[in-house]
Amino acid sequence: MLHIYILVRDVLLQIKQTFTQTLRGLMLLAQPAELICHFLQLLHKHAGPNV
């Protein structure tokens, strides 16, 4: 019985780790995207409507 418990615990820990890493990766991807959007907005504002 204990063997199954340990196995399940290990699997859950692995899932949690993977989830955390994926989340961190997504946050890292989201930051440049926000910066690019901000930059494009500034560019559009300064260049005027003809861009």
mmCIF entry with sequence, helices, sheets and N, C-alpha, C, O atoms, coordinates in Angstrom:
data_MODEL
# 
_entry.id   MODEL 
# 
_entity.id                         1 
_entity.type                       polymer 
_entity.pdbx_number_of_molecules   1 
# 
_entity_poly.entity_id                      1 
_entity_poly.type                           'polypeptide(L)' 
_entity_poly.nstd_linkage                   no 
_entity_poly.nstd_monomer                   no 
_entity_poly.pdbx_seq_one_letter_code       MLHIYILVRDVLLQIKQTFTQTLRGLMLLAQPAELICHFLQLLHKHAGPNV 
_entity_poly.pdbx_seq_one_letter_code_can   MLHIYILVRDVLLQIKQTFTQTLRGLMLLAQPAELICHFLQLLHKHAGPNV 
_entity_poly.pdbx_strand_id                 A 
# 
loop_
_entity_poly_seq.entity_id 
_entity_poly_seq.num 
_entity_poly_seq.mon_id 
_entity_poly_seq.hetero 
1 1  MET n 
1 2  LEU n 
1 3  HIS n 
1 4  ILE n 
1 5  TYR n 
1 6  ILE n 
1 7  LEU n 
1 8  VAL n 
1 9  ARG n 
1 10 ASP n 
1 11 VAL n 
1 12 LEU n 
1 13 LEU n 
1 14 GLN n 
1 15 ILE n 
1 16 LYS n 
1 17 GLN n 
1 18 THR n 
1 19 PHE n 
1 20 THR n 
1 21 GLN n 
1 22 THR n 
1 23 LEU n 
1 24 ARG n 
1 25 GLY n 
1 26 LEU n 
1 27 MET n 
1 28 LEU n 
1 29 LEU n 
1 30 ALA n 
1 31 GLN n 
1 32 PRO n 
1 33 ALA n 
1 34 GLU n 
1 35 LEU n 
1 36 ILE n 
1 37 CYS n 
1 38 HIS n 
1 39 PHE n 
1 40 LEU n 
1 41 GLN n 
1 42 LEU n 
1 43 LEU n 
1 44 HIS n 
1 45 LYS n 
1 46 HIS n 
1 47 ALA n 
1 48 GLY n 
1 49 PRO n 
1 50 ASN n 
1 51 VAL n 
# 
_struct_asym.id          A 
_struct_asym.entity_id   1 
# 
_struct_conf.conf_type_id            HELX_P 
_struct_conf.id                      HELX_P1 
_struct_conf.pdbx_PDB_helix_id       AA1 
_struct_conf.beg_label_comp_id       LEU 
_struct_conf.beg_label_asym_id       A 
_struct_conf.beg_label_seq_id        2 
_struct_conf.pdbx_beg_PDB_ins_code   ? 
_struct_conf.end_label_comp_id       ALA 
_struct_conf.end_label_asym_id       A 
_struct_conf.end_label_seq_id        47 
_struct_conf.pdbx_end_PDB_ins_code   ? 
_struct_conf.beg_auth_comp_id        LEU 
_struct_conf.beg_auth_asym_id        A 
_struct_conf.beg_auth_seq_id         2 
_struct_conf.end_auth_comp_id        ALA 
_struct_conf.end_auth_asym_id        A 
_struct_conf.end_auth_seq_id         47 
_struct_conf.pdbx_PDB_helix_class    1 
_struct_conf.details                 ? 
_struct_conf.pdbx_PDB_helix_length   46 
# 
_struct_conf_type.id          HELX_P 
_struct_conf_type.criteria    ? 
_struct_conf_type.reference   ? 
# 
loop_
_atom_site.group_PDB 
_atom_site.id 
_atom_site.type_symbol 
_atom_site.label_atom_id 
_atom_site.label_alt_id 
_atom_site.label_comp_id 
_atom_site.label_asym_id 
_atom_site.label_entity_id 
_atom_site.label_seq_id 
_atom_site.pdbx_PDB_ins_code 
_atom_site.Cartn_x 
_atom_site.Cartn_y 
_atom_site.Cartn_z 
_atom_site.occupancy 
_atom_site.B_iso_or_equiv 
_atom_site.pdbx_formal_charge 
_atom_site.auth_seq_id 
_atom_site.auth_comp_id 
_atom_site.auth_asym_id 
_atom_site.auth_atom_id 
_atom_site.pdbx_PDB_model_num 
ATOM 1   N N  . MET A 1 1  ? 0.839  -1.205 0.000   1.00 0.00 ? 1  MET A N  1 
ATOM 2   C CA . MET A 1 1  ? 0.000  0.000  0.000   1.00 0.00 ? 1  MET A CA 1 
ATOM 3   C C  . MET A 1 1  ? 0.882  1.266  0.000   1.00 0.00 ? 1  MET A C  1 
ATOM 4   O O  . MET A 1 1  ? 0.624  2.220  -0.734  1.00 0.00 ? 1  MET A O  1 
ATOM 5   N N  . LEU A 1 2  ? 1.911  1.244  0.830   1.00 0.00 ? 2  LEU A N  1 
ATOM 6   C CA . LEU A 1 2  ? 2.818  2.387  0.918   1.00 0.00 ? 2  LEU A CA 1 
ATOM 7   C C  . LEU A 1 2  ? 3.519  2.637  -0.420  1.00 0.00 ? 2  LEU A C  1 
ATOM 8   O O  . LEU A 1 2  ? 3.760  3.780  -0.809  1.00 0.00 ? 2  LEU A O  1 
ATOM 9   N N  . HIS A 1 3  ? 3.837  1.546  -1.109  1.00 0.00 ? 3  HIS A N  1 
ATOM 10  C CA . HIS A 1 3  ? 4.510  1.623  -2.408  1.00 0.00 ? 3  HIS A CA 1 
ATOM 11  C C  . HIS A 1 3  ? 3.674  2.434  -3.401  1.00 0.00 ? 3  HIS A C  1 
ATOM 12  O O  . HIS A 1 3  ? 4.206  3.278  -4.122  1.00 0.00 ? 3  HIS A O  1 
ATOM 13  N N  . ILE A 1 4  ? 2.376  2.176  -3.433  1.00 0.00 ? 4  ILE A N  1 
ATOM 14  C CA . ILE A 1 4  ? 1.467  2.894  -4.338  1.00 0.00 ? 4  ILE A CA 1 
ATOM 15  C C  . ILE A 1 4  ? 1.413  4.376  -3.956  1.00 0.00 ? 4  ILE A C  1 
ATOM 16  O O  . ILE A 1 4  ? 1.421  5.252  -4.821  1.00 0.00 ? 4  ILE A O  1 
ATOM 17  N N  . TYR A 1 5  ? 1.358  4.640  -2.655  1.00 0.00 ? 5  TYR A N  1 
ATOM 18  C CA . TYR A 1 5  ? 1.310  6.019  -2.170  1.00 0.00 ? 5  TYR A CA 1 
ATOM 19  C C  . TYR A 1 5  ? 2.534  6.805  -2.646  1.00 0.00 ? 5  TYR A C  1 
ATOM 20  O O  . TYR A 1 5  ? 2.416  7.929  -3.134  1.00 0.00 ? 5  TYR A O  1 
ATOM 21  N N  . ILE A 1 6  ? 3.712  6.189  -2.493  1.00 0.00 ? 6  ILE A N  1 
ATOM 22  C CA . ILE A 1 6  ? 4.964  6.839  -2.902  1.00 0.00 ? 6  ILE A CA 1 
ATOM 23  C C  . ILE A 1 6  ? 4.975  7.086  -4.412  1.00 0.00 ? 6  ILE A C  1 
ATOM 24  O O  . ILE A 1 6  ? 5.409  8.142  -4.872  1.00 0.00 ? 6  ILE A O  1 
ATOM 25  N N  . LEU A 1 7  ? 4.502  6.118  -5.167  1.00 0.00 ? 7  LEU A N  1 
ATOM 26  C CA . LEU A 1 7  ? 4.444  6.235  -6.620  1.00 0.00 ? 7  LEU A CA 1 
ATOM 27  C C  . LEU A 1 7  ? 3.550  7.409  -7.035  1.00 0.00 ? 7  LEU A C  1 
ATOM 28  O O  . LEU A 1 7  ? 3.928  8.230  -7.870  1.00 0.00 ? 7  LEU A O  1 
ATOM 29  N N  . VAL A 1 8  ? 2.362  7.468  -6.438  1.00 0.00 ? 8  VAL A N  1 
ATOM 30  C CA . VAL A 1 8  ? 1.411  8.549  -6.744  1.00 0.00 ? 8  VAL A CA 1 
ATOM 31  C C  . VAL A 1 8  ? 2.012  9.901  -6.367  1.00 0.00 ? 8  VAL A C  1 
ATOM 32  O O  . VAL A 1 8  ? 1.896  10.875 -7.110  1.00 0.00 ? 8  VAL A O  1 
ATOM 33  N N  . ARG A 1 9  ? 2.658  9.943  -5.197  1.00 0.00 ? 9  ARG A N  1 
ATOM 34  C CA . ARG A 1 9  ? 3.256  11.189 -4.735  1.00 0.00 ? 9  ARG A CA 1 
ATOM 35  C C  . ARG A 1 9  ? 4.327  11.669 -5.709  1.00 0.00 ? 9  ARG A C  1 
ATOM 36  O O  . ARG A 1 9  ? 4.399  12.857 -6.024  1.00 0.00 ? 9  ARG A O  1 
ATOM 37  N N  . ASP A 1 10 ? 5.154  10.746 -6.183  1.00 0.00 ? 10 ASP A N  1 
ATOM 38  C CA . ASP A 1 10 ? 6.210  11.091 -7.141  1.00 0.00 ? 10 ASP A CA 1 
ATOM 39  C C  . ASP A 1 10 ? 5.623  11.641 -8.442  1.00 0.00 ? 10 ASP A C  1 
ATOM 40  O O  . ASP A 1 10 ? 6.112  12.629 -8.989  1.00 0.00 ? 10 ASP A O  1 
ATOM 41  N N  . VAL A 1 11 ? 4.581  10.990 -8.919  1.00 0.00 ? 11 VAL A N  1 
ATOM 42  C CA . VAL A 1 11 ? 3.933  11.432 -10.159 1.00 0.00 ? 11 VAL A CA 1 
ATOM 43  C C  . VAL A 1 11 ? 3.346  12.829 -9.982  1.00 0.00 ? 11 VAL A C  1 
ATOM 44  O O  . VAL A 1 11 ? 3.487  13.679 -10.861 1.00 0.00 ? 11 VAL A O  1 
ATOM 45  N N  . LEU A 1 12 ? 2.690  13.068 -8.850  1.00 0.00 ? 12 LEU A N  1 
ATOM 46  C CA . LEU A 1 12 ? 2.100  14.383 -8.588  1.00 0.00 ? 12 LEU A CA 1 
ATOM 47  C C  . LEU A 1 12 ? 3.182  15.462 -8.493  1.00 0.00 ? 12 LEU A C  1 
ATOM 48  O O  . LEU A 1 12 ? 3.008  16.572 -8.996  1.00 0.00 ? 12 LEU A O  1 
ATOM 49  N N  . LEU A 1 13 ? 4.286  15.130 -7.851  1.00 0.00 ? 13 LEU A N  1 
ATOM 50  C CA . LEU A 1 13 ? 5.394  16.083 -7.754  1.00 0.00 ? 13 LEU A CA 1 
ATOM 51  C C  . LEU A 1 13 ? 5.941  16.415 -9.139  1.00 0.00 ? 13 LEU A C  1 
ATOM 52  O O  . LEU A 1 13 ? 6.255  17.569 -9.432  1.00 0.00 ? 13 LEU A O  1 
ATOM 53  N N  . GLN A 1 14 ? 6.052  15.404 -9.978  1.00 0.00 ? 14 GLN A N  1 
ATOM 54  C CA . GLN A 1 14 ? 6.553  15.586 -11.338 1.00 0.00 ? 14 GLN A CA 1 
ATOM 55  C C  . GLN A 1 14 ? 5.626  16.499 -12.132 1.00 0.00 ? 14 GLN A C  1 
ATOM 56  O O  . GLN A 1 14 ? 6.077  17.401 -12.838 1.00 0.00 ? 14 GLN A O  1 
ATOM 57  N N  . ILE A 1 15 ? 4.315  16.250 -12.006 1.00 0.00 ? 15 ILE A N  1 
ATOM 58  C CA . ILE A 1 15 ? 3.316  17.071 -12.705 1.00 0.00 ? 15 ILE A CA 1 
ATOM 59  C C  . ILE A 1 15 ? 3.406  18.518 -12.223 1.00 0.00 ? 15 ILE A C  1 
ATOM 60  O O  . ILE A 1 15 ? 3.365  19.452 -13.024 1.00 0.00 ? 15 ILE A O  1 
ATOM 61  N N  . LYS A 1 16 ? 3.530  18.692 -10.908 1.00 0.00 ? 16 LYS A N  1 
ATOM 62  C CA . LYS A 1 16 ? 3.607  20.034 -10.333 1.00 0.00 ? 16 LYS A CA 1 
ATOM 63  C C  . LYS A 1 16 ? 4.833  20.768 -10.857 1.00 0.00 ? 16 LYS A C  1 
ATOM 64  O O  . LYS A 1 16 ? 4.760  21.947 -11.206 1.00 0.00 ? 16 LYS A O  1 
ATOM 65  N N  . GLN A 1 17 ? 5.968  20.058 -10.911 1.00 0.00 ? 17 GLN A N  1 
ATOM 66  C CA . GLN A 1 17 ? 7.211  20.652 -11.404 1.00 0.00 ? 17 GLN A CA 1 
ATOM 67  C C  . GLN A 1 17 ? 7.074  21.083 -12.859 1.00 0.00 ? 17 GLN A C  1 
ATOM 68  O O  . GLN A 1 17 ? 7.453  22.194 -13.229 1.00 0.00 ? 17 GLN A O  1 
ATOM 69  N N  . THR A 1 18 ? 6.531  20.196 -13.671 1.00 0.00 ? 18 THR A N  1 
ATOM 70  C CA . THR A 1 18 ? 6.347  20.475 -15.093 1.00 0.00 ? 18 THR A CA 1 
ATOM 71  C C  . THR A 1 18 ? 5.419  21.674 -15.280 1.00 0.00 ? 18 THR A C  1 
ATOM 72  O O  . THR A 1 18 ? 5.672  22.549 -16.108 1.00 0.00 ? 18 THR A O  1 
ATOM 73  N N  . PHE A 1 19 ? 4.341  21.699 -14.498 1.00 0.00 ? 19 PHE A N  1 
ATOM 74  C CA . PHE A 1 19 ? 3.366  22.782 -14.571 1.00 0.00 ? 19 PHE A CA 1 
ATOM 75  C C  . PHE A 1 19 ? 4.021  24.112 -14.222 1.00 0.00 ? 19 PHE A C  1 
ATOM 76  O O  . PHE A 1 19 ? 3.809  25.119 -14.896 1.00 0.00 ? 19 PHE A O  1 
ATOM 77  N N  . THR A 1 20 ? 4.827  24.101 -13.151 1.00 0.00 ? 20 THR A N  1 
ATOM 78  C CA . THR A 1 20 ? 5.511  25.319 -12.714 1.00 0.00 ? 20 THR A CA 1 
ATOM 79  C C  . THR A 1 20 ? 6.465  25.817 -13.792 1.00 0.00 ? 20 THR A C  1 
ATOM 80  O O  . THR A 1 20 ? 6.521  27.014 -14.075 1.00 0.00 ? 20 THR A O  1 
ATOM 81  N N  . GLN A 1 21 ? 7.215  24.895 -14.393 1.00 0.00 ? 21 GLN A N  1 
ATOM 82  C CA . GLN A 1 21 ? 8.168  25.267 -15.447 1.00 0.00 ? 21 GLN A CA 1 
ATOM 83  C C  . GLN A 1 21 ? 7.436  25.828 -16.663 1.00 0.00 ? 21 GLN A C  1 
ATOM 84  O O  . GLN A 1 21 ? 7.877  26.810 -17.260 1.00 0.00 ? 21 GLN A O  1 
ATOM 85  N N  . THR A 1 22 ? 6.324  25.206 -17.025 1.00 0.00 ? 22 THR A N  1 
ATOM 86  C CA . THR A 1 22 ? 5.538  25.667 -18.169 1.00 0.00 ? 22 THR A CA 1 
ATOM 87  C C  . THR A 1 22 ? 5.004  27.069 -17.909 1.00 0.00 ? 22 THR A C  1 
ATOM 88  O O  . THR A 1 22 ? 5.033  27.932 -18.786 1.00 0.00 ? 22 THR A O  1 
ATOM 89  N N  . LEU A 1 23 ? 4.515  27.282 -16.686 1.00 0.00 ? 23 LEU A N  1 
ATOM 90  C CA . LEU A 1 23 ? 3.984  28.585 -16.300 1.00 0.00 ? 23 LEU A CA 1 
ATOM 91  C C  . LEU A 1 23 ? 5.072  29.648 -16.395 1.00 0.00 ? 23 LEU A C  1 
ATOM 92  O O  . LEU A 1 23 ? 4.850  30.745 -16.908 1.00 0.00 ? 23 LEU A O  1 
ATOM 93  N N  . ARG A 1 24 ? 6.262  29.296 -15.886 1.00 0.00 ? 24 ARG A N  1 
ATOM 94  C CA . ARG A 1 24 ? 7.387  30.227 -15.927 1.00 0.00 ? 24 ARG A CA 1 
ATOM 95  C C  . ARG A 1 24 ? 7.751  30.556 -17.370 1.00 0.00 ? 24 ARG A C  1 
ATOM 96  O O  . ARG A 1 24 ? 8.038  31.706 -17.704 1.00 0.00 ? 24 ARG A O  1 
ATOM 97  N N  . GLY A 1 25 ? 7.735  29.531 -18.222 1.00 0.00 ? 25 GLY A N  1 
ATOM 98  C CA . GLY A 1 25 ? 8.034  29.721 -19.632 1.00 0.00 ? 25 GLY A CA 1 
ATOM 99  C C  . GLY A 1 25 ? 7.032  30.639 -20.310 1.00 0.00 ? 25 GLY A C  1 
ATOM 100 O O  . GLY A 1 25 ? 7.399  31.495 -21.115 1.00 0.00 ? 25 GLY A O  1 
ATOM 101 N N  . LEU A 1 26 ? 5.753  30.450 -19.973 1.00 0.00 ? 26 LEU A N  1 
ATOM 102 C CA . LEU A 1 26 ? 4.700  31.279 -20.554 1.00 0.00 ? 26 LEU A CA 1 
ATOM 103 C C  . LEU A 1 26 ? 4.847  32.728 -20.106 1.00 0.00 ? 26 LEU A C  1 
ATOM 104 O O  . LEU A 1 26 ? 4.636  33.650 -20.894 1.00 0.00 ? 26 LEU A O  1 
ATOM 105 N N  . MET A 1 27 ? 5.208  32.929 -18.837 1.00 0.00 ? 27 MET A N  1 
ATOM 106 C CA . MET A 1 27 ? 5.379  34.289 -18.334 1.00 0.00 ? 27 MET A CA 1 
ATOM 107 C C  . MET A 1 27 ? 6.546  34.963 -19.046 1.00 0.00 ? 27 MET A C  1 
ATOM 108 O O  . MET A 1 27 ? 6.477  36.147 -19.373 1.00 0.00 ? 27 MET A O  1 
ATOM 109 N N  . LEU A 1 28 ? 7.625  34.204 -19.286 1.00 0.00 ? 28 LEU A N  1 
ATOM 110 C CA . LEU A 1 28 ? 8.775  34.749 -20.002 1.00 0.00 ? 28 LEU A CA 1 
ATOM 111 C C  . LEU A 1 28 ? 8.403  35.118 -21.433 1.00 0.00 ? 28 LEU A C  1 
ATOM 112 O O  . LEU A 1 28 ? 8.897  36.108 -21.972 1.00 0.00 ? 28 LEU A O  1 
ATOM 113 N N  . LEU A 1 29 ? 7.532  34.322 -22.045 1.00 0.00 ? 29 LEU A N  1 
ATOM 114 C CA . LEU A 1 29 ? 7.084  34.604 -23.409 1.00 0.00 ? 29 LEU A CA 1 
ATOM 115 C C  . LEU A 1 29 ? 6.153  35.808 -23.441 1.00 0.00 ? 29 LEU A C  1 
ATOM 116 O O  . LEU A 1 29 ? 6.164  36.588 -24.393 1.00 0.00 ? 29 LEU A O  1 
ATOM 117 N N  . ALA A 1 30 ? 5.352  35.951 -22.400 1.00 0.00 ? 30 ALA A N  1 
ATOM 118 C CA . ALA A 1 30 ? 4.360  37.027 -22.362 1.00 0.00 ? 30 ALA A CA 1 
ATOM 119 C C  . ALA A 1 30 ? 5.026  38.391 -22.205 1.00 0.00 ? 30 ALA A C  1 
ATOM 120 O O  . ALA A 1 30 ? 4.529  39.383 -22.738 1.00 0.00 ? 30 ALA A O  1 
ATOM 121 N N  . GLN A 1 31 ? 6.137  38.451 -21.486 1.00 0.00 ? 31 GLN A N  1 
ATOM 122 C CA . GLN A 1 31 ? 6.796  39.733 -21.249 1.00 0.00 ? 31 GLN A CA 1 
ATOM 123 C C  . GLN A 1 31 ? 7.262  40.412 -22.535 1.00 0.00 ? 31 GLN A C  1 
ATOM 124 O O  . GLN A 1 31 ? 6.926  41.577 -22.750 1.00 0.00 ? 31 GLN A O  1 
ATOM 125 N N  . PRO A 1 32 ? 8.025  39.730 -23.405 1.00 0.00 ? 32 PRO A N  1 
ATOM 126 C CA . PRO A 1 32 ? 8.425  40.369 -24.662 1.00 0.00 ? 32 PRO A CA 1 
ATOM 127 C C  . PRO A 1 32 ? 7.229  40.754 -25.526 1.00 0.00 ? 32 PRO A C  1 
ATOM 128 O O  . PRO A 1 32 ? 7.253  41.786 -26.196 1.00 0.00 ? 32 PRO A O  1 
ATOM 129 N N  . ALA A 1 33 ? 6.189  39.934 -25.512 1.00 0.00 ? 33 ALA A N  1 
ATOM 130 C CA . ALA A 1 33 ? 4.997  40.230 -26.307 1.00 0.00 ? 33 ALA A CA 1 
ATOM 131 C C  . ALA A 1 33 ? 4.375  41.549 -25.851 1.00 0.00 ? 33 ALA A C  1 
ATOM 132 O O  . ALA A 1 33 ? 3.961  42.363 -26.676 1.00 0.00 ? 33 ALA A O  1 
ATOM 133 N N  . GLU A 1 34 ? 4.313  41.754 -24.538 1.00 0.00 ? 34 GLU A N  1 
ATOM 134 C CA . GLU A 1 34 ? 3.770  43.006 -24.003 1.00 0.00 ? 34 GLU A CA 1 
ATOM 135 C C  . GLU A 1 34 ? 4.645  44.179 -24.410 1.00 0.00 ? 34 GLU A C  1 
ATOM 136 O O  . GLU A 1 34 ? 4.144  45.236 -24.795 1.00 0.00 ? 34 GLU A O  1 
ATOM 137 N N  . LEU A 1 35 ? 5.958  43.987 -24.320 1.00 0.00 ? 35 LEU A N  1 
ATOM 138 C CA . LEU A 1 35 ? 6.894  45.047 -24.691 1.00 0.00 ? 35 LEU A CA 1 
ATOM 139 C C  . LEU A 1 35 ? 6.745  45.419 -26.156 1.00 0.00 ? 35 LEU A C  1 
ATOM 140 O O  . LEU A 1 35 ? 6.752  46.598 -26.508 1.00 0.00 ? 35 LEU A O  1 
ATOM 141 N N  . ILE A 1 36 ? 6.609  44.406 -27.013 1.00 0.00 ? 36 ILE A N  1 
ATOM 142 C CA . ILE A 1 36 ? 6.452  44.643 -28.450 1.00 0.00 ? 36 ILE A CA 1 
ATOM 143 C C  . ILE A 1 36 ? 5.159  45.406 -28.730 1.00 0.00 ? 36 ILE A C  1 
ATOM 144 O O  . ILE A 1 36 ? 5.149  46.348 -29.522 1.00 0.00 ? 36 ILE A O  1 
ATOM 145 N N  . CYS A 1 37 ? 4.078  45.001 -28.082 1.00 0.00 ? 37 CYS A N  1 
ATOM 146 C CA . CYS A 1 37 ? 2.792  45.696 -28.256 1.00 0.00 ? 37 CYS A CA 1 
ATOM 147 C C  . CYS A 1 37 ? 2.921  47.150 -27.827 1.00 0.00 ? 37 CYS A C  1 
ATOM 148 O O  . CYS A 1 37 ? 2.441  48.051 -28.514 1.00 0.00 ? 37 CYS A O  1 
ATOM 149 N N  . HIS A 1 38 ? 3.568  47.374 -26.695 1.00 0.00 ? 38 HIS A N  1 
ATOM 150 C CA . HIS A 1 38 ? 3.751  48.720 -26.168 1.00 0.00 ? 38 HIS A CA 1 
ATOM 151 C C  . HIS A 1 38 ? 4.566  49.565 -27.150 1.00 0.00 ? 38 HIS A C  1 
ATOM 152 O O  . HIS A 1 38 ? 4.235  50.720 -27.418 1.00 0.00 ? 38 HIS A O  1 
ATOM 153 N N  . PHE A 1 39 ? 5.629  48.970 -27.675 1.00 0.00 ? 39 PHE A N  1 
ATOM 154 C CA . PHE A 1 39 ? 6.500  49.650 -28.628 1.00 0.00 ? 39 PHE A CA 1 
ATOM 155 C C  . PHE A 1 39 ? 5.731  50.022 -29.893 1.00 0.00 ? 39 PHE A C  1 
ATOM 156 O O  . PHE A 1 39 ? 5.873  51.131 -30.409 1.00 0.00 ? 39 PHE A O  1 
ATOM 157 N N  . LEU A 1 40 ? 4.913  49.088 -30.392 1.00 0.00 ? 40 LEU A N  1 
ATOM 158 C CA . LEU A 1 40 ? 4.127  49.339 -31.599 1.00 0.00 ? 40 LEU A CA 1 
ATOM 159 C C  . LEU A 1 40 ? 3.113  50.454 -31.375 1.00 0.00 ? 40 LEU A C  1 
ATOM 160 O O  . LEU A 1 40 ? 2.866  51.269 -32.265 1.00 0.00 ? 40 LEU A O  1 
ATOM 161 N N  . GLN A 1 41 ? 2.528  50.484 -30.179 1.00 0.00 ? 41 GLN A N  1 
ATOM 162 C CA . GLN A 1 41 ? 1.573  51.546 -29.863 1.00 0.00 ? 41 GLN A CA 1 
ATOM 163 C C  . GLN A 1 41 ? 2.270  52.903 -29.866 1.00 0.00 ? 41 GLN A C  1 
ATOM 164 O O  . GLN A 1 41 ? 1.754  53.879 -30.409 1.00 0.00 ? 41 GLN A O  1 
ATOM 165 N N  . LEU A 1 42 ? 3.454  52.947 -29.248 1.00 0.00 ? 42 LEU A N  1 
ATOM 166 C CA . LEU A 1 42 ? 4.221  54.193 -29.221 1.00 0.00 ? 42 LEU A CA 1 
ATOM 167 C C  . LEU A 1 42 ? 4.588  54.630 -30.631 1.00 0.00 ? 42 LEU A C  1 
ATOM 168 O O  . LEU A 1 42 ? 4.464  55.805 -30.975 1.00 0.00 ? 42 LEU A O  1 
ATOM 169 N N  . LEU A 1 43 ? 5.038  53.686 -31.442 1.00 0.00 ? 43 LEU A N  1 
ATOM 170 C CA . LEU A 1 43 ? 5.425  53.953 -32.817 1.00 0.00 ? 43 LEU A CA 1 
ATOM 171 C C  . LEU A 1 43 ? 4.239  54.529 -33.588 1.00 0.00 ? 43 LEU A C  1 
ATOM 172 O O  . LEU A 1 43 ? 4.368  55.520 -34.307 1.00 0.00 ? 43 LEU A O  1 
ATOM 173 N N  . HIS A 1 44 ? 3.100  53.897 -33.425 1.00 0.00 ? 44 HIS A N  1 
ATOM 174 C CA . HIS A 1 44 ? 1.886  54.321 -34.116 1.00 0.00 ? 44 HIS A CA 1 
ATOM 175 C C  . HIS A 1 44 ? 1.486  55.728 -33.683 1.00 0.00 ? 44 HIS A C  1 
ATOM 176 O O  . HIS A 1 44 ? 1.070  56.545 -34.503 1.00 0.00 ? 44 HIS A O  1 
ATOM 177 N N  . LYS A 1 45 ? 1.616  55.999 -32.393 1.00 0.00 ? 45 LYS A N  1 
ATOM 178 C CA . LYS A 1 45 ? 1.235  57.302 -31.848 1.00 0.00 ? 45 LYS A CA 1 
ATOM 179 C C  . LYS A 1 45 ? 2.126  58.404 -32.414 1.00 0.00 ? 45 LYS A C  1 
ATOM 180 O O  . LYS A 1 45 ? 1.640  59.478 -32.769 1.00 0.00 ? 45 LYS A O  1 
ATOM 181 N N  . HIS A 1 46 ? 3.442  58.137 -32.499 1.00 0.00 ? 46 HIS A N  1 
ATOM 182 C CA . HIS A 1 46 ? 4.393  59.148 -32.960 1.00 0.00 ? 46 HIS A CA 1 
ATOM 183 C C  . HIS A 1 46 ? 4.374  59.314 -34.477 1.00 0.00 ? 46 HIS A C  1 
ATOM 184 O O  . HIS A 1 46 ? 4.534  60.424 -34.985 1.00 0.00 ? 46 HIS A O  1 
ATOM 185 N N  . ALA A 1 47 ? 4.180  58.214 -35.197 1.00 0.00 ? 47 ALA A N  1 
ATOM 186 C CA . ALA A 1 47 ? 4.221  58.271 -36.661 1.00 0.00 ? 47 ALA A CA 1 
ATOM 187 C C  . ALA A 1 47 ? 2.926  58.825 -37.238 1.00 0.00 ? 47 ALA A C  1 
ATOM 188 O O  . ALA A 1 47 ? 2.902  59.335 -38.358 1.00 0.00 ? 47 ALA A O  1 
ATOM 189 N N  . GLY A 1 48 ? 1.859  58.722 -36.469 1.00 0.00 ? 48 GLY A N  1 
ATOM 190 C CA . GLY A 1 48 ? 0.581  59.213 -36.956 1.00 0.00 ? 48 GLY A CA 1 
ATOM 191 C C  . GLY A 1 48 ? -0.224 58.122 -37.631 1.00 0.00 ? 48 GLY A C  1 
ATOM 192 O O  . GLY A 1 48 ? 0.202  56.968 -37.673 1.00 0.00 ? 48 GLY A O  1 
ATOM 193 N N  . PRO A 1 49 ? -1.395 58.480 -38.164 1.00 0.00 ? 49 PRO A N  1 
ATOM 194 C CA . PRO A 1 49 ? -2.319 57.484 -38.717 1.00 0.00 ? 49 PRO A CA 1 
ATOM 195 C C  . PRO A 1 49 ? -1.882 56.903 -40.062 1.00 0.00 ? 49 PRO A C  1 
ATOM 196 O O  . PRO A 1 49 ? -2.479 55.931 -40.525 1.00 0.00 ? 49 PRO A O  1 
ATOM 197 N N  . ASN A 1 50 ? -0.848 57.477 -40.708 1.00 0.00 ? 50 ASN A N  1 
ATOM 198 C CA . ASN A 1 50 ? -0.469 56.981 -42.034 1.00 0.00 ? 50 ASN A CA 1 
ATOM 199 C C  . ASN A 1 50 ? 0.431  55.750 -41.982 1.00 0.00 ? 50 ASN A C  1 
ATOM 200 O O  . ASN A 1 50 ? 0.923  55.312 -43.021 1.00 0.00 ? 50 ASN A O  1 
ATOM 201 N N  . VAL A 1 51 ? 0.657  55.179 -40.796 1.00 0.00 ? 51 VAL A N  1 
ATOM 202 C CA . VAL A 1 51 ? 1.472  53.958 -40.682 1.00 0.00 ? 51 VAL A CA 1 
ATOM 203 C C  . VAL A 1 51 ? 0.553  52.752 -40.695 1.00 0.00 ? 51 VAL A C  1 
ATOM 204 O O  . VAL A 1 51 ? 1.022  51.617 -40.610 1.00 0.00 ? 51 VAL A O  1 
# 
